[in-house]
Amino acid sequence: MKFRYYSAMTQVVLVGLVCFLCPGMFNAVNGMGGGGQLDPTAGNNANTALYSTFVVFGILGGAIVNLCGVRWTIFCSGFMYALYSASYIYLNHKPWDGSFTIAAGALLGIGAGILWAAQGMIMVSYPREEEKGKYIAVFWIIFNLGGMLGGILPFAINYHSEKDSLSDGVYIAFVVLECLGAFLGLALAPPSKVTRTDGSSVVMVKYTNVGKEVLEILKLFLNPTMLALLPMCFTSNFFYTYQFNNINAALFNIRTRGFNNIFYWGFQMLGAYAISFLLDWQRLQRKTRGFIGFAIVFVVFNAIWGGTLALHNKYPEGIEA
């Protein structure tokens, strides 16, 4: 297939690489439990600050992307991930002072809300209807390669070490990769120049004033379809703290936490690839595909929580979970 810079698939791959280097590395750090620290307190507080601002800017992010454009919002947001990883270098040397890490978490929540709004705009508007499952799978595979690589780094670097927290070298590697991801955001093409596989153009984003954007956001909370998605959005993220801190960090050392992350993010890639075939299967109506996909996710999620409960009940004495 001939390479076309302005094709929708090329742009999805590019945004996947950005997320591979930025949110992907963040997932690797967070997946270590407590940000890779022996004492998870600062990491937990940073995540509280992060998701507090993420909630606000996740709502406002779409308006900001509409007003400022995709490239510059992703570029600026990417550096918030690098700042967050860099804050753990400071914490390594002053473990009693988590203020910088908490502040960096709050700033990352702002950047992440905007970056994921830009990513969502690309994933929804660039592919044709019958290709969305494939495009989302391609993005998710590239994105979660970041988590896998981030699991390999601490596993390899700490292979002969008995330390219980990540070294400065690992965090520096994360910072460098996240800065590269931020600069890669500038390589994205303007939406007006992107073409789909059938030759049609992506609908141009209409840049409006701030007041109009705020009004459109408020209208979303009157949309029953959007509100019906909220429980699913909740279930897609709330378990991370438990799995990373109360399983990975509680039961494993820094080396084996990284090893676990390789499989954790790798199986997300496999799941995205597998379910893409169902979501793009044109013999079934779109609504039917949605219901079947939801049923599969429901069964798998509850099976995992059942296994988690069985594991939790067998925890050794002295482990807090």
HELIX and SHEET records of a PDB file:
HELIX    1   1 ALA A    8  LEU A   21  1                                  14    
HELIX    2   2 PRO A   23  GLY A   31  1                                   9    
HELIX    3   3 GLY A   34  GLY A   36  5                                   3    
HELIX    4   4 THR A   41  CYS A   68  1                                  28    
HELIX    5   5 VAL A   70  HIS A   93  1                                  24    
HELIX    6   6 SER A   99  SER A  125  1                                  27    
HELIX    7   7 GLU A  129  GLU A  131  5                                   3    
HELIX    8   8 LYS A  132  ILE A  157  1                                  26    
HELIX    9   9 ASP A  168  LEU A  184  1                                  17    
HELIX   10  10 GLY A  185  ALA A  187  5                                   3    
HELIX   11  11 PRO A  191  LYS A  193  5                                   3    
HELIX   12  12 VAL A  210  LEU A  220  1                                  11    
HELIX   13  13 PRO A  224  ALA A  228  1                                   5    
HELIX   14  14 LEU A  230  THR A  235  1                                   6    
HELIX   15  15 TYR A  240  THR A  241  1                                   2    
HELIX   16  16 TYR A  242  ASN A  248  3                                   7    
HELIX   17  17 ALA A  249  LEU A  251  1                                   3    
HELIX   18  18 ILE A  254  LEU A  279  1                                  26    
HELIX   19  19 ARG A  286  HIS A  312  1                                  27    
END                                                                             
